[in-house]
Amino acid sequence: MRPNIVTEAGLPTRLNQWWAAIPFITSGVTIICGIIYVVCLLVGYDSFSDVCFLPSEVISRFQVYRIYSSVLFHGSLLHVVFNMLALVPLGAELERIMGSIRLLYLMILLATSNAIFHLIIALTVAHNPVHPYPFLMHECAIGFSGIIFSMIVIETSLSGIHTRSVFGLFNVPATWYAWILLILFQLLATNVSLLGHLCGIISGFAYTYGLFNYLLPASSFYSAIESSSLLAACVRRPGFILCTGGATNGNLPTRLNSNTAPSGIVPENLWRSISSWVPLREATTNQPAQDERFPGRGRTLGSARNQPTSGIDSDLSLQAGLLENSDTRSQSEAPVVGMGTRLSGARHLNVLTVPTNEPTPDDQRLDNFEEELKKLVAMGFDKTRAEVALTAADGDTSIAIEILMSQQG
């Protein structure tokens, strides 16, 4: 038996693999926030009142820069660590769906909308005719958590799930998840900006219900930025995800224009619930379960129940499965290979050979399958794992994305 390379890898190797899997914008924001905090710590800078979001200063002196400087600075080590640990999984998932430039635009849009809602609420409370409360005008808010709360709402909406786990302790309805977190952080932590987090939730819901659609540019806008020579070095980086691999419409995916259908299955359990019928072209019913630590092992094809497994046979079987989608298009004179009927206890795959040059429905389905697979690969997913997920989803890209996200979670 070959040694388990993943479990034997040291901590530095695992950290490098984890960091290499984080997309470009998410890792870039994490690095920028970390560097800013370290520099402030080294030079002894603690005048956060000059960079935080302070409604009174924004209105009286028109210090608009505070809208964006406040999200990059953090007040303590725990503050920046917890915010970045929350940003990495949320940002990585959204970036793989939307693309890198779209996510950057979304972060800027959310930072701006959070500040606008913050100003509106602070002014309303401070100048209400019943009992004015001016203290919100002088409350200093700092940190990335406002945008993180917006991303929590957006990610929950895009996933289509009905319940979410709160710190692994109990489940709550998905629509209440952000509100529960808001209350818990207010009760368990000190110096937490209630208004900053509340505005983040409001911006998230405003986005998911399509209220920001008129602010979202068309796909040509993102394509023009990606094709710019100034960003050529960034686009060539492995973690950069093109927007063409994300949403196919002109706008960012929202509750109104997303192709993701709501589902009652929790993402953590989605892959396990369909694992019994994922390998559609398998010929054995008792092969070992898929090990998520080895993404290269997608499936084993063409083996009998008691056939000895070997490295050569496995490679030949995998090549046969991959050639099934490539050879039929590369050679015009080659026979068309159709998929056999899926049976729950089948030992062998029924392969239909049609000696004709005319296109068939099976050939068209294979072409569509390859196009959707290319989109998933362009979004940053492993090709073998994306092929398995897309097969399990019967060619539905939205469901395949949910499967792949649940595997990574």
N, C-alpha and C positions, 0 to 999 in steps of 0.2 A: 504494500500500500504506500502510495506517495505521501510524504509529510504534508501536513496542513500548513501551507506557506503563510496564509493570512493570520492564523492564530499564533504562529511562531514569530511573526514580525514584531520588531521592537516598537516602543512608543513613538520615537521620532519618525519611523516609517509610516506608522498609522496616521500621525498628525499631518505628514506631508501628503498622504493619499487623501485625507479628509479635506485639506486646504485646496488641493488641486481640483477637487470636484466642485468647488464653489464657483459659480459664474463670475464674469468680469466685473459688472457694476456692483454686485453685492460685496465681493471681496474688496473692491476699491473703496467703497464707502466705509467698510469696516477698518481698513488701513488708515484712511484719512482721519476718522474719529479717534483711533488709537494714537496716531502720531500727534494730533493736536493736544490730546490730554498729556502725553509724555513731555512734549515741549513746554506746556504750561507748568508741569510739575518741576522740570529742570530749571526753568528760569524764575520760578517762584511767582508766576502770574496767578492771581486769584480775584481780580477785579471783574467778576462775571456780570456785575451790574452794567458793564459797558457793552456786553455782547448778548445778554439774555433778551428775551422778548418782554418788553415793558410797555404796556399799552399807553401809559401817559407820555412816554418819550416818543413813541411812534407817532402819536397824534400831535403833540405840541411842537416837536422838533423835526417831524417827518423823517425819522431815522428808520427808513425802510430796510436797511441792511440787516436789522435785527431779526427780520423774518427768517433769514437763511443762516445767519451766524448762530442763532440760538439752537438750531438743530444739530450743529456740529460740535459744540462745546458741551462738556459734562463736568459735574461738580465734584465727583469722587471716583475712586477706583471701582467700587461696587457699581456705581451708576453706569459707567461706560461698559463694564464687563457684562452686566445683565442685559443692557440694551443691545449690545452686539451679539450676544448669544441668542437673543430673541430675533434679531434681524437676519442672521445667517439662514436658518431654515425657511423663514417666510420669504425673504428676498430671493433665495435660490429657486424656490418653487415658482414664484411669480415671474422671475426672469426667464425660466425655461419655457413658460407659457407665452409670455408677451414678447420676449426679445430684450436685449440689453438697452438699446436706445429708448424703447417704449417705457421700460421700468425707470430709467433716469428721468424721463419726462414726467412720469407718474409721481415720482418722489417730489419733484419741483412743484407740480400742481397741488399735491397734498400739503406741502409746507405752506404754500400761498393760501389755500383755502382754509387751513387750520388757523392761520393768523387772522384772516378776515372774520371767521366765526368767533374767534377769541375777542377781537375788537368789538364786534356787534354785541356780544353778551356782556362784556365788561361795561360798555357804554350804557346799555339798557339797565343793568343793575345799578350803576352809579347815578343815573339821572331819572330813575323811575319816580313818578310823583307821589307814590304812597310812602315809601321809606327808602331813601337813597343809601346805597352801600358803596362808597368810593374805594374801598380797599382793593377791589379787583383791578382797578386802574393802576395800582402801584405794586401788583404782584409780579415778581420776576420769574419767568418760566424758561427753563433751559433743558436741553437733551433731545434725543431722537425718538423718545417714547411716543410722542404725539403721532408721528408718521407710522410707527409700529402698530399703534391701535387702529389706525386706518387700514393698514395692510392686513391685520387680523380679520377685520370685517370683510374686506375684499376677498381674501383667501377662503374664508368660510363660505361666502356666497358662490364663488367659482367652484368649490369642491362639491356643492350640492348635497352635503350631508345634513342629517336631521339632528344629530346630537354630537356633543364634543366633551372630551374629558378635561376636567379642571385639575391639573397637577397629578393626574392619575388617581385621584381620590373619589370623585363622583362625576357622573355625567349630567349635563344640562342641555336643554334645547339649543340648537346652533344659533338661533336668533338672539338668545340671551347671553351667549358666551362672552362677548366683549363687555357687556354690562356687569356680569358677575366679576370679571377680572378688574373692572374699574372699582367696584365696591371693595373687593379683597385687598387691592393695593392701597386703598385709602385707609383701611383698617389695620393692615399689617406693617405698613412702611410709614416713615416720617418724611417731611419735606416733599411730599408728592403733590404735583400740580393737578388738582381735580379738574380745573377748567381746561388745561392743556390736553389731558387725556380725553375729556368729554368732547372737545372740538375735533379730536382725531376720530372718534367714533362717528360723530355727525358727518364729517367729510367722507368717511368710508361708506356710510349708507347713502349719502348723496351721489357718490360715484356709482355704486352698485345699482341704483335705481335710475341711472341714465341722466341725472341732472347736469353732469359735466360734459355730455356728449358734444355740445356745440364748441367746447374748448379743445377737443381732441382732433389733431390734424389727420389728414389722409395718409395712406401708406406711402405715397410718393415722397412725403416729407421725411419719413424715416429712411427711405431708400436713398434719398439725396445726401443725407448725413452720412450714411454708411459708405457711400461711394466717394466721399470727399477724400482728397489726398492727405489732408491733415490728420485724419483718423485711420490711415492705412495700417499703421503699426498696431493700433488697438484692435482693428477688425481681424487681423491675422493671428491674434492671440487665441490659444485653444479655448479659453473660457468665454470668449465673446460669442454671443448668440444673435444671429441675424433676425431681424423682425419678420422676415419672410417665413421663418420657421415657427413663428408664433401665430397670432390671430391672422386669419386670411382676409378679414374685412378691414375697412379703413379706420375703425375705432378700436380702442382697447376693449377686451371682452368685458361685458357687464351683464347684469341680470337680464337686461332687455335684449342685448344683441349677441349673447354668447350661445354657442352651440352645445354647451354642456347641459345635459338634462339633469334635473334634480334626482337624487337617488336616496333611498332609505338605508343604504348600507354604509356603515362607518368605514373610511378609507383603510384603517388598520386591519379590518377584517375582510375587505373586498377581495384581496388576492387569495386569501385562504378559502373563501367561499366558492371561488371558481377554479381552484387549483385542480379539482378532479377532472375538469374537461378542457383545461388550457391546451395540452399537447394534442391538437386535432389529428396530427399525422403520425402519432405514435402507434406502434404495433404491439406493444407490451403493456400489461395492466399492473405489473408489480415492480416497475423500476423504482429506484430510490427517489425520494422527494427532492425537488430542486433546492439546492443550497444557495441562498442569496449571496453568500460571501464570494461565490465564483460566478460572476456575470457572464463569462464566456461559455458556460455550459447551458445552452438554451433548451435542447431536447435531444433525445436519441431516437433515431428512425430505423425502421426496417429490421428490428431484432425480434427474435422469438422469445417465449416466456423463459425458457431455461438456457438460452444461448449464452455461452461465455462472453463476458465483456472484455474487450482489449482496446488499446489505444488506436490500433489501425482500423478496427471495425467501427469504432466511434467516429473517427475522422471521416471514413468513407460515407457513413450514414449522414453526417452533418453536411458533407459536400453534396450528397444527393438531394438533401432538402434545399440547400441554397441554389443549386443549379436548376431546381424546379422552377424558380422564378426568373432566371436569367437566360437560360438556353433557348427558351421558346421565343424570345424576342430577338436574340442576336442572330439566329439562323432562320431565314424565311422558309427554307425547305424542310425544316425540322418538323416532326409531328407535334400536334397540339396536345398538351398533357392536361387533363382535367382532374379536378379533385374528386376523389371517391366519396361515397356516402359515409357519413360519420355514424358509427355504431358504438354503443356504450361498451360492449365487451369484445370488440373486434380484435383479431389477432394480426391481420394484414390489411394493408391499404389497397383499396380497389383503384387501379389506375386505368383510365380510359384513353386509348390511343386512337386519334381520329386522323387518318391520312388525307388531310385536305389543307389547302392553302387559304381557304376563306376564314375570316375572323369569326370566332364563336363567342358566346356569352362568357364561357370560362376564361378565354383569352383576354377579354375586356376586363373581367374581374381581377385577373392577375396584374394587368397594367395599372388599374386603380389602386391595387394593393401596394405596388411598388412606389407609386406617387405618394401615397400616404406615409409609407415607410421612410421615404426620403425626407419628408417634412419632419418626422419624429427625430431622425438622425440629425437634421439641421438644428433642432432645438437642443441638442446636446446629449441625447440619450444613447446608450449603447445599442448598436445595430441588432445584435442577436436578441437582447432582451426586448427591444422595441418590436421586433418581428413576432416574438411570442405573444406580447401584449396585444398587438394589432390583430393577430389571428384569433386570440381569445375574444376580442371585441367585435369579431365579424366585420372588420374593416372600418369600424367607427372610431375616428381619431380621438374624439372627446373621451370615450370610455377607456381607450388605450392609455391616454394621459393619466386618467385616474388610477389605473392599474400600476403604471410606472411610478407615480408619486407615492402610492401606498407601499411599494417595494422599498423606495428610498427612505420612507418614514420609519 
